Structure formats: structure tokens, C-alpha cells
Amino acid sequence: MITIIGAGKVGGSAALHSAIKQLDDQILLLDIAEGLPQGEAMDLNHLLSEQGIDVEITGSNNYEDMKGSDIVVVVAGAGRKPGMTRMDLLKINAGVVKDVVGNIKKYADNSLIIPVTNPLDPMAYITYKSSGFEKNRVFGMGGMLDLSRFKQFIHESTGGSRKEIDAIVIGEHGENMLPLTRFAQVSGKPLPTILSQEKLDEIFTLTKNVAAEVIKLKGATVHA
């Protein structure tokens, strides 16, 4: 079973994509807001029926229902508002994550934990230290997210197929991330041989700042 703690927009999107990819046949949406996870689960299950996907999504307000979870995704906490950095959320979300991790230890102590709550790197560390789990049982997802944005800008700039783009982003999930343009390739061709240095610098900056732009435009990042 996959448990997703936090049934807001990001949690709902995570549940939807997990179900469509059939990562597990049981998904639990858990949230302290009464009615929210239940309503989201109902809505998603209706879509799954239309698609003929045999995955059951359940909504709950009770941490005890996460017993037996193989994977726990932690989305709970406040999200970024326009003008905020991820680090602005540190004090707000640290306590939330510690409380959530306490319940994971109590009810799903054999699970793997994937923190999503921002600021991701500190929250992943807090999750690791608070849980007492081995390092290979706590996975921050920021690198994959930053990479997906980096690859999208490469795709837009070159017209190359997303499937043929190889790239890497290192560092934190935040303003100090490093999209490594010099190591990126499109269909085996080094990106610096395809684009000008000016364009490479533009992609570098866009990758670092695009989340703030999405938040400015629609209020939140949801699907990525």
C-alpha cells in the first residue's frame, strides 16, 4: 500500500499519477481535514472506473489506517505563496513533518518515506533524523523534479524529443541548485554544441526560478 499524507492539490495529483501508473493496487489518502481525503478519493475512483484501472483509493483522517504501508509520501504542510522562497516555510513545516513522522514510526515502521514538503532538503533531513530509519529508507524527490524542469527547457529550446534528452541537476531543491548544462545531451549531442552560451545561461536561470513563476501564475505548483 502507498500512503499519501496530505490530500490537497499535490497529494491528490500524487495519488492520481500513482494510480494511473498502477504503482500499487491500494492507495491511502490521509489528511487531518475531515472530508477532504474522502472526497478526493471518491473523485479519483470515479476517474479510475472510467479508465478501467483496478486501483482502490481510500480517504481517511486516521493515521492508524496506514498500517502495513510499503511507501509513505509526505506532502503535509504549508505551500509556497507568491514571493516566498522554499526556505521561508522551514519554521512552519518542520513541526508538521516531525508530527507526521512520529505517526509513521508508530503505524508504518517498515515503510519507505518520500518527503515532498518544502523546503525539501531540510524536511528530508528532519524526516531521516526523527524517524531513526536507515538512510536508504528516506528519499527526497527534489532532484527528479528539478531535472524534469531542466529537461523541459532543453526540449523547448532545441525541439528535441523528451525521450532523447539526458541531463543532470545537482545541489539542493532550491535557489542554489545547479543544472549542469555542459553535461546535457540531446540525442547524444552535447547541449553546448547545439545552443549558444547565452541560451544555456537562460536555461540555467529558468530552471532555478520557474517554480516561483508557476506559483505567481496559478497560485501553486501541483503536478511537478
Beta strands, then each sheet from edge to edge (+ up, - down):
strand 1: 2-5
strand 2: 26-30
strand 3: 56-60
strand 4: 71-74
strand 5: 112-115
strand 6: 165-166
strand 7: 169-170
strand 8: 178-179
strand 9: 185-186
strand 10: 189-190
sheet 1: 3+ 2+ 1+ 4+ 5+
sheet 2: 6+ 9- 10+
sheet 3: 7+ 8-
end
